[in-house]
Amino acid sequence: MSSSDGSDDEGPPLKRQKGSGPTTFLSWNANGLVSRCVHNNRELAKMVHETDPDVMCIQEVRIKALNSGDQGTPHTTDYKLVEDTMESTIFHKYQKHWSLADRKYSGTLTFVHKRVQHNSNDVAFTTQSALSMLLKKYNLTREDIGLSASPVKKQKEPAKKQTSMKSFFAPKGKTNNAAGSSSVKFASHQLDGRFQFLSFPNFDLINTYQPNNGTKQESFQRRRDWDRDMKELLKYRLKILKKVASSTADKSAGERPLIWCGDMNVAKEYRDGTHWEQREPGKGNDSEGKGIYEWWRDEKKCLSNGLGKKVDPSRHPDDKGIPSFTTNERKRFIDILETADLDDVWRTLHPNGIEADSEEPKKRTFKTEWDKPNWTWRGHLSNNGNTFSSKYEGKGQRLDYFLLSPSTLTSQVVLECDILGYGVDRQGHFCGSDHSSIILRLKRPL
């Protein structure tokens, strides 16, 4: 067990009572929930049984929504394929919050154990509605935090395009709405079902499956829009909390905790990808000239033939590299963390990763440095000599995170934060996915 106080004591899990706040959180990119339920049912049940999470956040469920007007309900045909698992004893203990696309693409699912105190109505599925929910919760208006009373209504965008909040976060100006109403209607779900915001009695939780940066200007813009929207939501969330704290006797309201987890589709730094090297200054491929060579930023090596042909040759140098490792993605991600006072919990507890076998919770041994549980995504294994499918065999990336705000909470309340899978052959809790699950345990409820 990796605790914030350096303890190696594994000990029994915290005893949890019905109606208490959650202390154990699991996040996992399923890479298609139907496949996991059909082909990896036992591993999935084992993962949930062993970790016993209070809250479980799933990304990339790839189950079609019932229809475009009901993205919170799985399509009947698709649900039949996962019904046995979802209605089994172990999963029947959870409330389920779905947010799905109108095709078998993307999508998120959040499980909340029925022993946890949670109002199932305190959930939002777009950044816009999340902010509106917070304003309503604290009896504030948009104008109270410096926003215009009524955002400009946007036309529905074509499929595959990320809905932008540019107009939503328009600055305060003249308006005909004297009341400054917060009850603005928006799409009930993010277009691809990538976002969930859950408000618990004492903290907020965000579950996201962030869009891949891609290799073309259109996908670069989609990711820029997403990053901007998340930053704006988190910035205005803090404004709301500070407003509440300044107008009440409860000054702690300004530090209401936030847990943000999911597949962020970004490697924050060079150590979040395998096969990096320390070279002489100026002889690496890092943007600062410190001599860090990243395999994942060497386009001649990391871009497959198919992906290499799709890249935009006119793209900005800071957009070069395989998606998740570009300079621009990293800059924006770090900016978001700083704006919202979010801590990367795993990296704080493991500043140099799992360095030695003796530090590793289960005293496992590893064939190579790159087999250790320091990365959440693992490349596909070779398939009968198919070099395309095995290009990333043995390679890994850390794309899945638990982020905690205020950042000081990590040292105060975190018991452990670990990556539950490892190795080239995806041992541990991958459950058939190319992503390992990750876990966060707290010493006490927030």
Secondary structure by P-SEA (a helix, b strand, c coil): cccccccccccccccccccccccbbbbbccccaaaaaaccaaaaaaaaaaacccbbbbcccccccccccccccccaaaaaaccccccccccccbbbbbbbcccccbbbbbbbbcccccccccccccaaaaaaaaaaaaccccccccccccccccccccccccccccccccccccccccccccccccccccccccbbbbbcccbbbbbbbcccccccaaaaaaaaaaaaaaaaaaaaaaaaaaaaaaacccccccccbbbbbccccccccccccccccccccccccccccccbbbccccccccccaaaaaaccccccccccccccccaaaaaaaaaaaaaacccaaaaaaccccccccccccccccccccccccccccccccccccccccccccccccccbbbbbccccccccccccccccccccccccccccccbbbbbbbbcccc
